[in-house]
């Protein structure tokens, strides 16, 4: 897996063939950082949900120990099934 330091070295060294521009490398570095933050959030295994009771009062529930990736995949599969 390529790391951010390696991308930075590529950026500083330049691309002798003209395929990788400094702007593109900076964009890739920013995207890798965002994706790693998203990964950390998904791997945290906890989520805060909002539920409403029969009186319309809002309640927050913290749920831990979840496989958020699997839950998202299941929800997406159900949504796709509902649309077909």
SEFIZA-3560 file (N, C-alpha, C; in Angstrom, 3 decimals):
REM SEFIZA-3560
<numar><xx>0.849</xx><yy>-1.171</yy><zz>0.000</zz><atom>N</atom></numar>
<numar><xx>0.000</xx><yy>0.000</yy><zz>0.000</zz><atom>CA</atom></numar>
<numar><xx>0.897</xx><yy>1.238</yy><zz>0.000</zz><atom>C</atom></numar>
<numar><xx>0.548</xx><yy>2.189</yy><zz>-0.819</zz><atom>N</atom></numar>
<numar><xx>1.316</xx><yy>3.434</yy><zz>-0.892</zz><atom>CA</atom></numar>
<numar><xx>0.973</xx><yy>4.303</yy><zz>0.319</zz><atom>C</atom></numar>
<numar><xx>1.979</xx><yy>4.926</yy><zz>0.895</zz><atom>N</atom></numar>
<numar><xx>1.705</xx><yy>5.796</yy><zz>2.037</zz><atom>CA</atom></numar>
<numar><xx>1.851</xx><yy>7.259</yy><zz>1.618</zz><atom>C</atom></numar>
<numar><xx>1.441</xx><yy>8.141</yy><zz>2.509</zz><atom>N</atom></numar>
<numar><xx>1.440</xx><yy>9.573</yy><zz>2.191</zz><atom>CA</atom></numar>
<numar><xx>2.844</xx><yy>10.106</yy><zz>1.974</zz><atom>C</atom></numar>
<numar><xx>3.816</xx><yy>9.586</yy><zz>2.709</zz><atom>N</atom></numar>
<numar><xx>5.198</xx><yy>10.034</yy><zz>2.520</zz><atom>CA</atom></numar>
<numar><xx>5.697</xx><yy>9.679</yy><zz>1.122</zz><atom>C</atom></numar>
<numar><xx>5.318</xx><yy>8.495</yy><zz>0.664</zz><atom>N</atom></numar>
<numar><xx>5.734</xx><yy>8.078</yy><zz>-0.676</zz><atom>CA</atom></numar>
<numar><xx>5.096</xx><yy>8.967</yy><zz>-1.743</zz><atom>C</atom></numar>
<numar><xx>3.830</xx><yy>9.299</yy><zz>-1.574</zz><atom>N</atom></numar>
<numar><xx>3.180</xx><yy>10.222</yy><zz>-2.510</zz><atom>CA</atom></numar>
<numar><xx>3.856</xx><yy>11.582</yy><zz>-2.495</zz><atom>C</atom></numar>
<numar><xx>4.236</xx><yy>12.034</yy><zz>-1.318</zz><atom>N</atom></numar>
<numar><xx>4.914</xx><yy>13.324</yy><zz>-1.210</zz><atom>CA</atom></numar>
<numar><xx>6.268</xx><yy>13.282</yy><zz>-1.919</zz><atom>C</atom></numar>
<numar><xx>6.998</xx><yy>12.174</yy><zz>-1.779</zz><atom>N</atom></numar>
<numar><xx>8.287</xx><yy>12.036</yy><zz>-2.485</zz><atom>CA</atom></numar>
<numar><xx>8.086</xx><yy>12.043</yy><zz>-3.998</zz><atom>C</atom></numar>
<numar><xx>7.053</xx><yy>11.374</yy><zz>-4.469</zz><atom>N</atom></numar>
<numar><xx>6.740</xx><yy>11.377</yy><zz>-5.902</zz><atom>CA</atom></numar>
<numar><xx>6.446</xx><yy>12.796</yy><zz>-6.359</zz><atom>C</atom></numar>
<numar><xx>5.688</xx><yy>13.517</yy><zz>-5.557</zz><atom>N</atom></numar>
<numar><xx>5.333</xx><yy>14.895</yy><zz>-5.887</zz><atom>CA</atom></numar>
<numar><xx>6.579</xx><yy>15.767</yy><zz>-5.991</zz><atom>C</atom></numar>
<numar><xx>7.487</xx><yy>15.643</yy><zz>-5.026</zz><atom>N</atom></numar>
<numar><xx>8.699</xx><yy>16.470</yy><zz>-5.026</zz><atom>CA</atom></numar>
<numar><xx>9.648</xx><yy>16.087</yy><zz>-6.159</zz><atom>C</atom></numar>
<numar><xx>9.700</xx><yy>14.817</yy><zz>-6.474</zz><atom>N</atom></numar>
<numar><xx>10.620</xx><yy>14.359</yy><zz>-7.520</zz><atom>CA</atom></numar>
<numar><xx>10.131</xx><yy>14.742</yy><zz>-8.909</zz><atom>C</atom></numar>
<numar><xx>8.853</xx><yy>14.897</yy><zz>-9.056</zz><atom>N</atom></numar>
<numar><xx>8.306</xx><yy>15.209</yy><zz>-10.373</zz><atom>CA</atom></numar>
<numar><xx>8.129</xx><yy>13.945</yy><zz>-11.191</zz><atom>C</atom></numar>
<numar><xx>7.458</xx><yy>14.083</yy><zz>-12.286</zz><atom>N</atom></numar>
<numar><xx>7.187</xx><yy>12.945</yy><zz>-13.160</zz><atom>CA</atom></numar>
<numar><xx>7.885</xx><yy>13.189</yy><zz>-14.483</zz><atom>C</atom></numar>
<numar><xx>8.884</xx><yy>12.396</yy><zz>-14.783</zz><atom>N</atom></numar>
<numar><xx>9.674</xx><yy>12.627</yy><zz>-16.000</zz><atom>CA</atom></numar>
<numar><xx>8.871</xx><yy>12.393</yy><zz>-17.272</zz><atom>C</atom></numar>
<numar><xx>7.728</xx><yy>11.702</yy><zz>-17.175</zz><atom>N</atom></numar>
<numar><xx>6.914</xx><yy>11.451</yy><zz>-18.362</zz><atom>CA</atom></numar>
<numar><xx>5.730</xx><yy>12.408</yy><zz>-18.480</zz><atom>C</atom></numar>
<numar><xx>5.533</xx><yy>13.249</yy><zz>-17.475</zz><atom>N</atom></numar>
<numar><xx>4.468</xx><yy>14.244</yy><zz>-17.539</zz><atom>CA</atom></numar>
<numar><xx>3.075</xx><yy>13.733</yy><zz>-17.233</zz><atom>C</atom></numar>
<numar><xx>2.974</xx><yy>12.543</yy><zz>-16.650</zz><atom>N</atom></numar>
<numar><xx>1.657</xx><yy>11.979</yy><zz>-16.359</zz><atom>CA</atom></numar>
<numar><xx>1.114</xx><yy>12.412</yy><zz>-14.999</zz><atom>C</atom></numar>
<numar><xx>2.010</xx><yy>12.657</yy><zz>-14.052</zz><atom>N</atom></numar>
<numar><xx>1.579</xx><yy>13.013</yy><zz>-12.700</zz><atom>CA</atom></numar>
<numar><xx>1.971</xx><yy>14.455</yy><zz>-12.437</zz><atom>C</atom></numar>
<numar><xx>0.975</xx><yy>15.290</yy><zz>-12.236</zz><atom>N</atom></numar>
<numar><xx>1.253</xx><yy>16.696</yy><zz>-11.949</zz><atom>CA</atom></numar>
<numar><xx>1.248</xx><yy>16.904</yy><zz>-10.440</zz><atom>C</atom></numar>
<numar><xx>1.940</xx><yy>17.939</yy><zz>-9.958</zz><atom>N</atom></numar>
<numar><xx>1.913</xx><yy>18.210</yy><zz>-8.511</zz><atom>CA</atom></numar>
<numar><xx>0.499</xx><yy>18.394</yy><zz>-7.973</zz><atom>C</atom></numar>
<numar><xx>-0.364</xx><yy>19.011</yy><zz>-8.759</zz><atom>N</atom></numar>
<numar><xx>-1.751</xx><yy>19.194</yy><zz>-8.323</zz><atom>CA</atom></numar>
<numar><xx>-2.476</xx><yy>17.877</yy><zz>-8.158</zz><atom>C</atom></numar>
<numar><xx>-2.216</xx><yy>16.946</yy><zz>-9.073</zz><atom>N</atom></numar>
<numar><xx>-2.860</xx><yy>15.636</yy><zz>-8.996</zz><atom>CA</atom></numar>
<numar><xx>-2.367</xx><yy>14.865</yy><zz>-7.773</zz><atom>C</atom></numar>
<numar><xx>-1.076</xx><yy>14.942</yy><zz>-7.499</zz><atom>N</atom></numar>
<numar><xx>-0.526</xx><yy>14.258</yy><zz>-6.323</zz><atom>CA</atom></numar>
<numar><xx>-1.120</xx><yy>14.850</yy><zz>-5.048</zz><atom>C</atom></numar>
<numar><xx>-1.215</xx><yy>16.175</yy><zz>-4.982</zz><atom>N</atom></numar>
<numar><xx>-1.813</xx><yy>16.820</yy><zz>-3.803</zz><atom>CA</atom></numar>
<numar><xx>-3.263</xx><yy>16.381</yy><zz>-3.637</zz><atom>C</atom></numar>
<numar><xx>-3.973</xx><yy>16.257</yy><zz>-4.750</zz><atom>N</atom></numar>
<numar><xx>-5.360</xx><yy>15.795</yy><zz>-4.717</zz><atom>CA</atom></numar>
<numar><xx>-5.436</xx><yy>14.354</yy><zz>-4.202</zz><atom>C</atom></numar>
<numar><xx>-4.518</xx><yy>13.508</yy><zz>-4.655</zz><atom>N</atom></numar>
<numar><xx>-4.490</xx><yy>12.116</yy><zz>-4.193</zz><atom>CA</atom></numar>
<numar><xx>-4.163</xx><yy>12.022</yy><zz>-2.708</zz><atom>C</atom></numar>
<numar><xx>-3.228</xx><yy>12.836</yy><zz>-2.246</zz><atom>N</atom></numar>
<numar><xx>-2.878</xx><yy>12.848</yy><zz>-0.824</zz><atom>CA</atom></numar>
<numar><xx>-4.093</xx><yy>13.237</yy><zz>0.012</zz><atom>C</atom></numar>
<numar><xx>-4.813</xx><yy>14.273</yy><zz>-0.418</zz><atom>N</atom></numar>
<numar><xx>-6.006</xx><yy>14.716</yy><zz>0.314</zz><atom>CA</atom></numar>
<numar><xx>-7.072</xx><yy>13.621</yy><zz>0.316</zz><atom>C</atom></numar>
<numar><xx>-7.235</xx><yy>12.940</yy><zz>-0.815</zz><atom>N</atom></numar>
<numar><xx>-8.230</xx><yy>11.875</yy><zz>-0.890</zz><atom>CA</atom></numar>
<numar><xx>-7.860</xx><yy>10.703</yy><zz>0.013</zz><atom>C</atom></numar>
<numar><xx>-6.595</xx><yy>10.334</yy><zz>0.042</zz><atom>N</atom></numar>
<numar><xx>-6.148</xx><yy>9.252</yy><zz>0.924</zz><atom>CA</atom></numar>
<numar><xx>-6.430</xx><yy>9.618</yy><zz>2.377</zz><atom>C</atom></numar>
<numar><xx>-6.159</xx><yy>10.848</yy><zz>2.753</zz><atom>N</atom></numar>
<numar><xx>-6.435</xx><yy>11.284</yy><zz>4.138</zz><atom>CA</atom></numar>
<numar><xx>-7.919</xx><yy>11.173</yy><zz>4.461</zz><atom>C</atom></numar>
<numar><xx>-8.783</xx><yy>11.628</yy><zz>3.529</zz><atom>N</atom></numar>
<numar><xx>-10.233</xx><yy>11.546</yy><zz>3.754</zz><atom>CA</atom></numar>
<numar><xx>-10.687</xx><yy>10.089</yy><zz>3.868</zz><atom>C</atom></numar>
<numar><xx>-10.164</xx><yy>9.242</yy><zz>2.995</zz><atom>N</atom></numar>
<numar><xx>-10.560</xx><yy>7.833</yy><zz>3.027</zz><atom>CA</atom></numar>
<numar><xx>-10.106</xx><yy>7.143</yy><zz>4.308</zz><atom>C</atom></numar>
<numar><xx>-8.939</xx><yy>7.497</yy><zz>4.797</zz><atom>N</atom></numar>
<numar><xx>-8.460</xx><yy>6.913</yy><zz>6.056</zz><atom>CA</atom></numar>
<numar><xx>-9.320</xx><yy>7.372</yy><zz>7.231</zz><atom>C</atom></numar>
<numar><xx>-9.775</xx><yy>8.624</yy><zz>7.200</zz><atom>N</atom></numar>
<numar><xx>-10.679</xx><yy>9.107</yy><zz>8.248</zz><atom>CA</atom></numar>
<numar><xx>-12.002</xx><yy>8.352</yy><zz>8.186</zz><atom>C</atom></numar>
<numar><xx>-12.535</xx><yy>8.151</yy><zz>6.970</zz><atom>N</atom></numar>
<numar><xx>-13.776</xx><yy>7.388</yy><zz>6.821</zz><atom>CA</atom></numar>
<numar><xx>-13.599</xx><yy>5.955</yy><zz>7.312</zz><atom>C</atom></numar>
<numar><xx>-12.482</xx><yy>5.343</yy><zz>6.984</zz><atom>N</atom></numar>
<numar><xx>-12.197</xx><yy>3.976</yy><zz>7.429</zz><atom>CA</atom></numar>
<numar><xx>-12.174</xx><yy>3.903</yy><zz>8.951</zz><atom>C</atom></numar>
<numar><xx>-11.521</xx><yy>4.867</yy><zz>9.581</zz><atom>N</atom></numar>
<numar><xx>-11.451</xx><yy>4.884</yy><zz>11.048</zz><atom>CA</atom></numar>
<numar><xx>-12.847</xx><yy>5.010</yy><zz>11.648</zz><atom>C</atom></numar>
<numar><xx>-13.696</xx><yy>5.828</yy><zz>11.027</zz><atom>N</atom></numar>
<numar><xx>-15.065</xx><yy>5.988</yy><zz>11.525</zz><atom>CA</atom></numar>
<numar><xx>-15.842</xx><yy>4.682</yy><zz>11.396</zz><atom>C</atom></numar>
<numar><xx>-15.715</xx><yy>4.016</yy><zz>10.247</zz><atom>N</atom></numar>
<numar><xx>-16.427</xx><yy>2.749</yy><zz>10.050</zz><atom>CA</atom></numar>
<numar><xx>-15.919</xx><yy>1.662</yy><zz>10.984</zz><atom>C</atom></numar>
<numar><xx>-14.637</xx><yy>1.631</yy><zz>11.211</zz><atom>N</atom></numar>
<numar><xx>-14.043</xx><yy>0.589</yy><zz>12.045</zz><atom>CA</atom></numar>
<numar><xx>-14.234</xx><yy>0.839</yy><zz>13.538</zz><atom>C</atom></numar>
<numar><xx>-14.758</xx><yy>2.000</yy><zz>13.907</zz><atom>N</atom></numar>
<numar><xx>-14.965</xx><yy>2.323</yy><zz>15.324</zz><atom>CA</atom></numar>
<numar><xx>-16.005</xx><yy>1.402</yy><zz>15.965</zz><atom>C</atom></numar>
<numar><xx>-16.967</xx><yy>0.927</yy><zz>15.177</zz><atom>N</atom></numar>
<numar><xx>-17.953</xx><yy>-0.020</yy><zz>15.682</zz><atom>CA</atom></numar>
<numar><xx>-18.998</xx><yy>0.572</yy><zz>16.596</zz><atom>C</atom></numar>
<numar><xx>-19.143</xx><yy>1.894</yy><zz>16.589</zz><atom>N</atom></numar>
<numar><xx>-20.183</xx><yy>2.504</yy><zz>17.420</zz><atom>CA</atom></numar>
<numar><xx>-20.902</xx><yy>3.585</yy><zz>16.616</zz><atom>C</atom></numar>
<numar><xx>-22.151</xx><yy>3.807</yy><zz>17.004</zz><atom>N</atom></numar>
<numar><xx>-22.969</xx><yy>4.788</yy><zz>16.304</zz><atom>CA</atom></numar>
<numar><xx>-23.976</xx><yy>5.361</yy><zz>17.298</zz><atom>C</atom></numar>
<numar><xx>-24.382</xx><yy>6.578</yy><zz>17.071</zz><atom>N</atom></numar>
<numar><xx>-25.407</xx><yy>7.230</yy><zz>17.883</zz><atom>CA</atom></numar>
<numar><xx>-26.651</xx><yy>7.356</yy><zz>17.018</zz><atom>C</atom></numar>
<numar><xx>-27.746</xx><yy>6.737</yy><zz>17.447</zz><atom>N</atom></numar>
<numar><xx>-28.988</xx><yy>6.797</yy><zz>16.680</zz><atom>CA</atom></numar>
<numar><xx>-30.001</xx><yy>7.669</yy><zz>17.406</zz><atom>C</atom></numar>
<numar><xx>-30.928</xx><yy>8.198</yy><zz>16.636</zz><atom>N</atom></numar>
<numar><xx>-31.998</xx><yy>9.027</yy><zz>17.175</zz><atom>CA</atom></numar>
<numar><xx>-33.311</xx><yy>8.286</yy><zz>16.984</zz><atom>C</atom></numar>
<numar><xx>-34.029</xx><yy>8.097</yy><zz>18.063</zz><atom>N</atom></numar>
<numar><xx>-35.328</xx><yy>7.437</yy><zz>18.016</zz><atom>CA</atom></numar>
<numar><xx>-36.361</xx><yy>8.369</yy><zz>18.637</zz><atom>C</atom></numar>
<numar><xx>-37.619</xx><yy>8.175</yy><zz>18.256</zz><atom>N</atom></numar>
<numar><xx>-38.716</xx><yy>8.970</yy><zz>18.806</zz><atom>CA</atom></numar>
<numar><xx>-39.706</xx><yy>8.032</yy><zz>19.478</zz><atom>C</atom></numar>
<numar><xx>-40.173</xx><yy>8.427</yy><zz>20.658</zz><atom>N</atom></numar>
<numar><xx>-41.148</xx><yy>7.597</yy><zz>21.358</zz><atom>CA</atom></numar>
<numar><xx>-42.556</xx><yy>7.939</yy><zz>20.881</zz><atom>C</atom></numar>
<numar><xx>-43.545</xx><yy>7.297</yy><zz>21.493</zz><atom>N</atom></numar>
<numar><xx>-44.934</xx><yy>7.490</yy><zz>21.061</zz><atom>CA</atom></numar>
<numar><xx>-45.448</xx><yy>8.909</yy><zz>21.301</zz><atom>C</atom></numar>
<numar><xx>-44.733</xx><yy>9.687</yy><zz>22.103</zz><atom>N</atom></numar>
<numar><xx>-45.126</xx><yy>11.073</yy><zz>22.361</zz><atom>CA</atom></numar>
<numar><xx>-44.363</xx><yy>12.059</yy><zz>21.479</zz><atom>C</atom></numar>
<numar><xx>-43.507</xx><yy>11.534</yy><zz>20.631</zz><atom>N</atom></numar>
<numar><xx>-42.722</xx><yy>12.387</yy><zz>19.748</zz><atom>CA</atom></numar>
<numar><xx>-41.448</xx><yy>12.922</yy><zz>20.375</zz><atom>C</atom></numar>
<numar><xx>-41.142</xx><yy>12.463</yy><zz>21.591</zz><atom>N</atom></numar>
<numar><xx>-39.908</xx><yy>12.903</yy><zz>22.244</zz><atom>CA</atom></numar>
<numar><xx>-38.712</xx><yy>12.175</yy><zz>21.631</zz><atom>C</atom></numar>
<numar><xx>-37.667</xx><yy>12.926</yy><zz>21.447</zz><atom>N</atom></numar>
<numar><xx>-36.464</xx><yy>12.383</yy><zz>20.817</zz><atom>CA</atom></numar>
<numar><xx>-35.546</xx><yy>11.771</yy><zz>21.874</zz><atom>C</atom></numar>
<numar><xx>-35.007</xx><yy>10.602</yy><zz>21.544</zz><atom>N</atom></numar>
<numar><xx>-34.074</xx><yy>9.906</yy><zz>22.428</zz><atom>CA</atom></numar>
<numar><xx>-32.859</xx><yy>9.466</yy><zz>21.615</zz><atom>C</atom></numar>
<numar><xx>-31.695</xx><yy>9.635</yy><zz>22.203</zz><atom>N</atom></numar>
<numar><xx>-30.452</xx><yy>9.219</yy><zz>21.558</zz><atom>CA</atom></numar>
<numar><xx>-29.988</xx><yy>7.912</yy><zz>22.191</zz><atom>C</atom></numar>
<numar><xx>-29.543</xx><yy>7.001</yy><zz>21.346</zz><atom>N</atom></numar>
<numar><xx>-29.045</xx><yy>5.717</yy><zz>21.819</zz><atom>CA</atom></numar>
<numar><xx>-27.670</xx><yy>5.471</yy><zz>21.225</zz><atom>C</atom></numar>
<numar><xx>-26.711</xx><yy>5.199</yy><zz>22.096</zz><atom>N</atom></numar>
<numar><xx>-25.372</xx><yy>4.847</yy><zz>21.632</zz><atom>CA</atom></numar>
<numar><xx>-25.305</xx><yy>3.334</yy><zz>21.505</zz><atom>C</atom></numar>
<numar><xx>-24.885</xx><yy>2.884</yy><zz>20.339</zz><atom>N</atom></numar>
<numar><xx>-24.779</xx><yy>1.450</yy><zz>20.080</zz><atom>CA</atom></numar>
<numar><xx>-23.310</xx><yy>1.129</yy><zz>19.813</zz><atom>C</atom></numar>
<numar><xx>-22.812</xx><yy>0.097</yy><zz>20.487</zz><atom>N</atom></numar>
<numar><xx>-21.397</xx><yy>-0.279</yy><zz>20.362</zz><atom>CA</atom></numar>
<numar><xx>-21.262</xx><yy>-1.731</yy><zz>19.918</zz><atom>C</atom></numar>
<numar><xx>-20.077</xx><yy>-2.047</yy><zz>19.419</zz><atom>N</atom></numar>
<numar><xx>-19.783</xx><yy>-3.418</yy><zz>19.019</zz><atom>CA</atom></numar>
<numar><xx>-20.453</xx><yy>-3.827</yy><zz>17.725</zz><atom>C</atom></numar>
<numar><xx>-20.715</xx><yy>-2.866</yy><zz>16.867</zz><atom>N</atom></numar>
<numar><xx>-21.404</xx><yy>-3.142</yy><zz>15.613</zz><atom>CA</atom></numar>
<numar><xx>-20.421</xx><yy>-3.319</yy><zz>14.466</zz><atom>C</atom></numar>
<numar><xx>-20.818</xx><yy>-4.119</yy><zz>13.501</zz><atom>N</atom></numar>
<numar><xx>-20.070</xx><yy>-4.217</yy><zz>12.257</zz><atom>CA</atom></numar>
<numar><xx>-20.752</xx><yy>-3.248</yy><zz>11.292</zz><atom>C</atom></numar>
<numar><xx>-20.320</xx><yy>-2.003</yy><zz>11.318</zz><atom>N</atom></numar>
<numar><xx>-20.984</xx><yy>-0.963</yy><zz>10.537</zz><atom>CA</atom></numar>
<numar><xx>-20.900</xx><yy>-1.235</yy><zz>9.040</zz><atom>C</atom></numar>
<numar><xx>-19.797</xx><yy>-1.790</yy><zz>8.589</zz><atom>N</atom></numar>
<numar><xx>-19.665</xx><yy>-2.098</yy><zz>7.158</zz><atom>CA</atom></numar>
<numar><xx>-20.745</xx><yy>-3.096</yy><zz>6.723</zz><atom>C</atom></numar>
<numar><xx>-20.936</xx><yy>-4.152</yy><zz>7.505</zz><atom>N</atom></numar>
<numar><xx>-21.943</xx><yy>-5.159</yy><zz>7.167</zz><atom>CA</atom></numar>
<numar><xx>-23.342</xx><yy>-4.564</yy><zz>7.239</zz><atom>C</atom></numar>
<numar><xx>-23.595</xx><yy>-3.729</yy><zz>8.229</zz><atom>N</atom></numar>
<numar><xx>-24.907</xx><yy>-3.106</yy><zz>8.359</zz><atom>CA</atom></numar>
<numar><xx>-25.208</xx><yy>-2.208</yy><zz>7.163</zz><atom>C</atom></numar>
<numar><xx>-24.212</xx><yy>-1.460</yy><zz>6.708</zz><atom>N</atom></numar>
<numar><xx>-24.391</xx><yy>-0.597</yy><zz>5.538</zz><atom>CA</atom></numar>
<numar><xx>-24.638</xx><yy>-1.449</yy><zz>4.299</zz><atom>C</atom></numar>
<numar><xx>-23.852</xx><yy>-2.519</yy><zz>4.128</zz><atom>N</atom></numar>
<numar><xx>-24.049</xx><yy>-3.417</yy><zz>2.982</zz><atom>CA</atom></numar>
<numar><xx>-25.453</xx><yy>-4.009</yy><zz>2.986</zz><atom>C</atom></numar>
<numar><xx>-25.932</xx><yy>-4.431</yy><zz>4.155</zz><atom>N</atom></numar>
<numar><xx>-27.278</xx><yy>-4.997</yy><zz>4.259</zz><atom>CA</atom></numar>
<numar><xx>-28.339</xx><yy>-3.962</yy><zz>3.898</zz><atom>C</atom></numar>
<numar><xx>-28.179</xx><yy>-2.748</yy><zz>4.393</zz><atom>N</atom></numar>
<numar><xx>-29.144</xx><yy>-1.686</yy><zz>4.096</zz><atom>CA</atom></numar>
<numar><xx>-29.152</xx><yy>-1.357</yy><zz>2.605</zz><atom>C</atom></numar>
<numar><xx>-27.975</xx><yy>-1.315</yy><zz>1.995</zz><atom>N</atom></numar>
<numar><xx>-27.900</xx><yy>-1.027</yy><zz>0.563</zz><atom>CA</atom></numar>
<numar><xx>-28.535</xx><yy>-2.151</yy><zz>-0.255</zz><atom>C</atom></numar>
<numar><xx>-28.348</xx><yy>-3.398</yy><zz>0.174</zz><atom>N</atom></numar>
<numar><xx>-28.957</xx><yy>-4.531</yy><zz>-0.526</zz><atom>CA</atom></numar>
<numar><xx>-30.478</xx><yy>-4.469</yy><zz>-0.424</zz><atom>C</atom></numar>
<numar><xx>-30.994</xx><yy>-4.128</yy><zz>0.753</zz><atom>N</atom></numar>
<numar><xx>-32.447</xx><yy>-3.996</yy><zz>0.913</zz><atom>CA</atom></numar>
<numar><xx>-32.996</xx><yy>-2.861</yy><zz>0.065</zz><atom>C</atom></numar>
<numar><xx>-32.281</xx><yy>-1.739</yy><zz>0.023</zz><atom>N</atom></numar>
<numar><xx>-32.726</xx><yy>-0.604</yy><zz>-0.783</zz><atom>CA</atom></numar>
<numar><xx>-32.746</xx><yy>-0.972</yy><zz>-2.264</zz><atom>C</atom></numar>
<numar><xx>-31.718</xx><yy>-1.693</yy><zz>-2.717</zz><atom>N</atom></numar>
<numar><xx>-31.669</xx><yy>-2.115</yy><zz>-4.120</zz><atom>CA</atom></numar>
<numar><xx>-32.808</xx><yy>-3.085</yy><zz>-4.430</zz><atom>C</atom></numar>
<numar><xx>-33.096</xx><yy>-3.972</yy><zz>-3.483</zz><atom>N</atom></numar>
<numar><xx>-34.189</xx><yy>-4.929</yy><zz>-3.666</zz><atom>CA</atom></numar>
<numar><xx>-35.526</xx><yy>-4.197</yy><zz>-3.735</zz><atom>C</atom></numar>
<numar><xx>-35.707</xx><yy>-3.188</yy><zz>-2.886</zz><atom>N</atom></numar>
<numar><xx>-36.949</xx><yy>-2.412</yy><zz>-2.879</zz><atom>CA</atom></numar>
<numar><xx>-37.146</xx><yy>-1.649</yy><zz>-4.186</zz><atom>C</atom></numar>
<numar><xx>-36.049</xx><yy>-1.216</yy><zz>-4.796</zz><atom>N</atom></numar>
<numar><xx>-36.145</xx><yy>-0.437</yy><zz>-6.034</zz><atom>CA</atom></numar>
<numar><xx>-36.400</xx><yy>-1.314</yy><zz>-7.253</zz><atom>C</atom></numar>
<numar><xx>-36.112</xx><yy>-2.599</yy><zz>-7.137</zz><atom>N</atom></numar>
<numar><xx>-36.294</xx><yy>-3.473</yy><zz>-8.311</zz><atom>CA</atom></numar>
<numar><xx>-37.693</xx><yy>-4.038</yy><zz>-8.396</zz><atom>C</atom></numar>
//
